Structure formats: C-alpha cells, structure tokens
Amino acid sequence: MRRLTAPLPRCALVLGLLLTPVGCAEPEKDKVTIMVPWSGTEFKAFYAVVKDFERDHDIDIEPQVTRALTQQLDAAVAADAEPDLAVLPSVGAIAKYRQAGALSKLDVDTHAYVQPLRGLGMNGKDVYAVPVKADIKSLVWYDARLTARPPGSWSTLRDRSDHWCLGLESGPTSGWPGADWIADILLADEGVGPYTAWASGEGRWDKGPVKAAWTEWGDLVAGARKGAATFNFRAATEKMAKAGCSLSHGALSAMAFDSAQVKTDGYTYVPSSRGALQVSADFVGKFTGNRSADEFIKYLASPRAQRTWVNEPGFALSADNRVTAYDNATQGRIAAMLRSSRYTLCFSAADAMDPDVSAAFYRAVLNYTDGKDLTPLLVALTRVQRELGYTHPGSPPPPGPLCSPPNHP
C-alpha cells in the first residue's frame, strides 16, 4: 500500500508546479488590425496616436501598411479576411462597401466635424466612416524669398513665367496630383455647380468646362511635363527648395518642405480659389465585429487623438472644430480655412467618384502628360463614367452633398 500511495504527494507537487505558470500568466491582450496607406512622416504621426492609445488601453493595435490599399482591401473583403478597420481614401469606396454590407455602423459622435466631410461618412443619421485626417488641396505654395506672391486666379497664373514643380508618381495611385489640379481649376473657374455635376457623374468629360480645365492645366504646366509621369510628387516639391521650380500645388506639398521654413513663412501659400476650396480626407471604417475596434475608432475621432495627430510631423489637418491649437502657426492658419464662413468646402472630385473611374482618371492624367492627344482620352473617360460611375444601373448611390459651408447642419 505504501508503494502505491507514497508517490501521490509528489505527483500533486509536480502537477502544482506545472500548473502554476499557467495560472499566473498575463491574459493575452485584445488585438485590432487596421489597414493604412501611410508611410514616412504620415505613418509616424499616426503611430504616435496608436502608442498614446495603447498606453491607456489593454489593446494592441496592429497596422497593416500597404501602398495598394484599394486592391488589397478588395481582395481581403472578397476572401472574408477583412482587417478590423481600414482607411477609406474615397467616398466612392465608402458607398461601395456600405452597399455590399461590408461596413459596420459606428457608435461615434461626429457632430463637431465640418461639412461636407462629416456627412460623406454617413448614410442618413448612421455613421459608417470617420474622417480622421483632412487636407486642403486648393493651395499654391511658393518660396517668398525668391518668388513674387502668385495671383489668385488660374487664368492669371498661366500668364506668368513661373516654372511649376510637377511630379505625378505615387505608386498604384500615380496621377492623382494632376487630377486634383484639374479639379481645382474647374472649381475656381466654373464654380460649385459644374464641379458637383462632374464629380457626381452627371457632366461630360470631353466638352465644356471639364475639357477646358484639362486644357488650361496642360498649358499651365507645359514646361514641366517632360518626365513628370514617373517623377515622385514629393521629390518634385523638394526641387523648389533647391530652386529647381518656383510654384507648387496642393496641401501635401508642405510635407516635403523643411518644417522650419514653413513655420517662419519662408515657404508660404495663397488659396487658389477665393470662394470654394477643394478638400479631402482619409476616413476610417469598420469591417468586423471586434468590439475593441470600436474603442480605437472612437479614440481616433476624439479631440485628444486629433490634437496629437496634427502636431506630429506630416502636416495633417483635423476636420474637428474643437481642434484649433497647432504647434505650426502656418499649419494652424490653413486648418482654420476649414472652419471659415468665407469658403464653401467641396470634397475632392476624384475621391468622390467610383474608385474605378478615379483610376481611369489618373491613367488619363499620366497619358496626357506623356503627350497623348487629349480628346480621345476624355471621350474614353466619358464612356468609363457612364459604364462604371454613379449613373450606371446597380452602382452605389452618389454620396451626400459634395459641397457645403463648413458648419452646415
């Protein structure tokens, strides 16, 4: 009997030792995956927000970085392998995923965000995407030490001898800087009505105001077109710092400038339109039932996270009316334009279109820059718009109003 029972205490002791580490181990943290397109300083700014969130929450955020976000997100959704959250760079994408049932409604209060950015992430009163990072595209940048202040109209700018900084390469979305520029010219020259009609799929590309905007852009940058299709858009802006060109277009130009020069107004800007501004945003939407993802997206939309984001490198702007303190005074003045009653804000035309139409738009910009005849390119775009755009039967409905005063209800 002793031989049978004596080992029992030793067995209990061994079993206890084996079980102790399991019982004392820390529980595994919840994880949230988020697909993002940012790199360099843009990603560093976002990651600073991530680290702040992780310090106060028992949740790990796992960014999935890709330059081909649209293609990878489409593939992930088709394979039922969606990330919990993803950046949606266009309202066309928001409409597509919402109609397909891939996007979840969000319990996030966005009433403090400016229009039209707030409304474009909604369907009725339901929020499906939050604009976490905003930009103003209607800016002309110049070096005030070397270049005279540009006039406030595109037609007058065309008569000056300035050499424009032009780079269109941006990975899978190469061509977008030119698309933004053409849309900006249309908005400034023709106003909100023709701009909205075109961006919503109702206007033709191959005649009238849209063709005129393409032609004006081509004339404006004629001296800078050679090699621009394969020249990176940030590298083009850096040329201005080396006196290679004198004028640059768009909010993202400032990302490549020396921050000290921007703070001291060495590099400064003028709005390219007096009454309406072309704006854009990176939205975040939710694709899974992960409740921890709800916590993170609420944090991203909070004033605390937005203040952190805009005061990191990357020259981001916040669409939240409560975020007014910017370490960079120039950046703060630009952000104040989002809240000013002087301007009507119009969402980026290319970002408002169906993603396939936008992709065709970008390709046409590259082809035109490389010397292809304009008219056939625009005829083809009109056909693509009719076949794939919002006017095509079965396509997602157009987003909410593309243009509105910033504080419109």
N, C-alpha and C positions, 0 to 999 in steps of 0.2 A: 504493500500500500504506500509506503514511504517513497518508493521509486516512482510510483505513479503520480503522487501529489506534490512531491518536492519541487519539480520544475514549474509548477503553476505560478508561484510568486515571481520567479524570474521571467516567465512569459509575460505576465502582467506588466512588469517593469519595462521590458523591451517594447511591448506594444505601446505603453505610455510614452516612451521616448520617441517612437516613430510618429505618434500622433501629435505630439506637442508642437513641432514646427508648423504643421498644417493649421492647427488651431490658432497660433499666434501670428500667422502671415497676414499682411495687409490685404484687404479686399481689392480686387482689380478695379481700376478707375473706369468710368464710362468713357467712351470714345466718340468723337464726332468727326466725320470726314467732310471736307469741303474742297471742291474743285475750283481752282482760281487760275487766271491767265497772267498774273503779275510776275515780274522778275525785277532784279536790281533794286533800286531805291523804292519802287512801288511795293514790292514784296516786303522789304524791310519795315516799311511803315505799317503794313497790315500785320506783320508778325509781332510788332510791338503791342498792338491791340490784343493779339492772341495771348501773349505772355501775361499781360495785365489780367485778362480773364482767368487764365489758369491759376494765377496766384490766389484768387478769391473763390475758386470753384473746384470741386473734386472731379474735374472733367478734363480729359486730354483732347486737344484739337489737332487733327492730322490733315494738314493741307496737301492736296494733290495738285501739283503745279504742271500746267500744260499750256503751250502756246496755241495748240489746235483745240481749244476748249469746245467749240461748237461741234466739231466732228467727234471728239471723244465722249462728250455728254450724250450726243445722239446714240452712239454705239452702246454706252452704258445703259441708257434707258431701254433700248431695244433688247438688251440681254438681261434685263431685270437685275442689273448690278449698279444701280444708281448710287452716287455719293449721298450722304445725308443732306448736304447743302451744296449749292453751286452758284457761281457768279453767272448772271444772265446779262450779256452786254447789249441786248436789244429788246425792245418791247415786242418785236415780232416773235422772238423766242419765247417770251413770257406767254403771249397769246397761244402759240403753238402747243407748249407743254401743258398749259391750263386746259385747253380744249381736249387734249388727249387724256386728261385725268392724271397726269404725272406729277403735277404741282399740288402741294397741300396748302390749305388755307392757314394763315398765320394769325396768332393772337398777339399782334403787335400794334401799338398805337402810333400812327404816323401823322396825326393831325398837325404837328408842328413843322412838317416838311413843306417846302414850297411846291406850288403847282408849276408846270404840269407833272413834275417828277412824282409827286405823291399819287396822283390819280392813275398814272400809267402802270403802276404796280398793283392796281386794284381791279376788281370786277364788281360793279355796283358798290356796296359797302364792305365787301370782303377784300382783305389784303392778301395778295399772293406773292408779292416781292417787295423788298425794301431797298430804296436807293441809298446805298451805304457810302458811295464816293461819287462826287459830281465834278463836272468840268464845264467851262465856258469856252466855246470854240470860236466865238466872234471877236478875236483879238488880233491885232497886228503888232508884233514885237520889233523893237529896233534898239540900237546902241545910241543912247542920247549924246554920247561924247563924240560920235562920228557921223551921225545921220540926222538930218533935219526931221522934225516931227511930221509924220505922214498925214495927209489929208483924210477926212472922214468919209470918203466915198470911193468905191472901187473904180468908177469911171475916171476920176481924177488921178488915182494912183497909177492907172495904166499910162498916163501921160508923163510920169516921172521916169527917170533913167535908173532907178534903183535896181540892183540885182537881187532876186529873191533866193532865199535858201529853200531848196526843193529836194526832198527825199521821200520816196514812196514805199520803200521796202519795210515790211513789218511782218515777216513770216507768212502764215496762212492768210492773213488779212491785208496783205500788201495792196496798196492803192487807196486805203481809207483816208490818208491825209488830203489827197486830191478830191475825193468825194465830199469831204467836209467843206473844202474850199469852194467847190462849185455850188453846194447848197447855201453856203454863206452869201455868195454873190447873188443868188436868186432871191434870198430873203431880203437882203439890203436893197436890191434894185426894184423888186416887184411887190414886196410886202407879204403879209401873213396869208392872204387868201390864195394866191397862186402857189405859194410854198406848201401850204397844208394840202391843197388839192393834189399836187405832185407826190408828196410824201405818203399820202393815203392811197395812192394808186389810181387817182382819177384823171391826172394830167398826162399828156403825151410827152415823150422824151425828144422826139425828132422834129419838133417845130415849136414856135412860140417862145415863151420865157425860158423854158428849160434849155433849149438849144442855144439861146442867146447867152445864158450863163456859162455853158460849156465853152462857147466861142470866146467870151470875154476872159475866162480863165486861161485858155490856151494862149491868147495874145499877151496876157499879163506875165506869164512865166516862160514866154518863148525863149528867152536867153538862158534858161536854167533847165530845159527839158532833157538835154543830152545826158544819158546815164542815170537820170533820176529814178527810173523804174526799178533799178537794182541798188539804189543808194539808200541806206537806212535813214529813217526820218529823224532820229536823234543825232546821228552824225552830221546831217545837213544843218541842223541848228547849231551844232558845235562850230561849224565853219564860220558863223557870224562872229564868234569870239576871236577868230583868227583873221578877221577882216576879209573872208572869202566871199561874203554876201552881206547885204545890209538890212533886209527885211525878212521876217519870218511870220507864219500864220499859225494860229491855234494856241489853246491853253497849254497843251503838252509841250510846247516849245520851251517853256520855262524850266522843265525838268532837266534839260541838258545845260542850262546856264550855271555859272558859278553863283551859288546862293548869296554870297556877299554882294555881288554886283546887282542882283535883283533887289536885295534889301535896301541898297543905297541909291536905287533908281538909275544905276549905270545902264542896265537893261530895263527898258520900260515899254509901255504899250499904249495903244489907243483902241477903243472899240471900233470894229469895222462897220457897225450899224448904229444909227442914232436912236432908233425906236424899238428894235427887236434883236434879241440875242439868241443864237443857236447854242443850246446846252445839251449835255449828255449825262449819263450816269451809269455806273455799274450797280446792278441790282443783285440781291441775293434771294434765292428761292429755296424751298424745302421739298425734298423728293422722297423722304422715308417717314416712318412713324417714330423715329428716335426722339424721345422727349428731351434728352439733353441738347439736341439740336435746337429745340425751341428756346432753351435758356441762352444759348450762344447768339442766336439771331436777335433776340431781344436786347442783348448786350450790345451787339453791333449797331443797333438802331438808337442806342441811348446817347444822351449828350456827353456823358463821360467818355465813352469809347470814341465818339466823333471828335472830341477835343484832342484826345491823344493822337488820333489818326492825322488830323490836319497839321499838327505841329511836329510831325516826323518828316524826314526828307521825302520828296516825291511830289510836292506841290499839289496835294489833294485839296478839294473844297468840300464843304459839307452843305447839304440841302436842308439841314435842320435850322430853323430860325433861331433856336436857342444858342447856337454855337457861333459866337461873334468874336471871340478872342483868338487872334492869330499871332504867333511869335514874329512872323514875317509880315511887316506892315503892307507891303505891296500885295502879297497873297490875300491879306485881310480886305484890302480895298476891292480886289477882284471878287472875292466872295460876297461882299456887300452888294454887288450888282445883282446877285441872285435874289436879294430881298428888296430891291429898289422899285418903287412905283413908276420910275421913269421908263422901265423896259417891259415889253411883253417877252416872255420866255417861250421859245419854240424848241421842241425836242429834235435832236439830230435826225435829219431826213433818212440817212442810210440806216440808222439804228431803229427807225420806226418801221422800215419795210420788212417784208418777209425775208428771212435770212438768205434764201436762195437768190432773191432779187438783189439784195445787198452784195452778195458775192459776185454776181454778174456785173453790177455797177463798178466794183473795184477792178475787175478784169478789164472793163472798158476804159477806165482811167489809165491803166498801165499801157494798154494798146494805143490809146490816143497820144500818150506821152512819147511813145516809141515811134510815132509818125503815121499811124494808121488813119485812114480817112474817117472823118467824124460822122458823116451822115449814115453810113451802113451800121456803125456801132450803135447809134441812137435808135435806128429802126429795129435792130435786134433787141435792144433793151425794152422798147415799147412792146414787142412781142412777148418777151420774158415776163414783163409785168402783167400782161393780160392772162398768160398761162399759169403763173405761179403766185401772183400777188393777191391782195385782199379782195379784188374784184372777181377773182376766179371762184366759180361754184365749189363749195366744200372747203374753201380756205378759211383760216381763223378770221373772226370778225376784226375790223380795224380797232386799234387801241382807242382809249379815251381821247379827249381833245389834245392835239399836239402842241397847241399854243394857248397860253393864258397868262394873265398877270400873276406875279408870284404868290400873292396871298388870296387868290380867288378861292371861294369855298369849295 
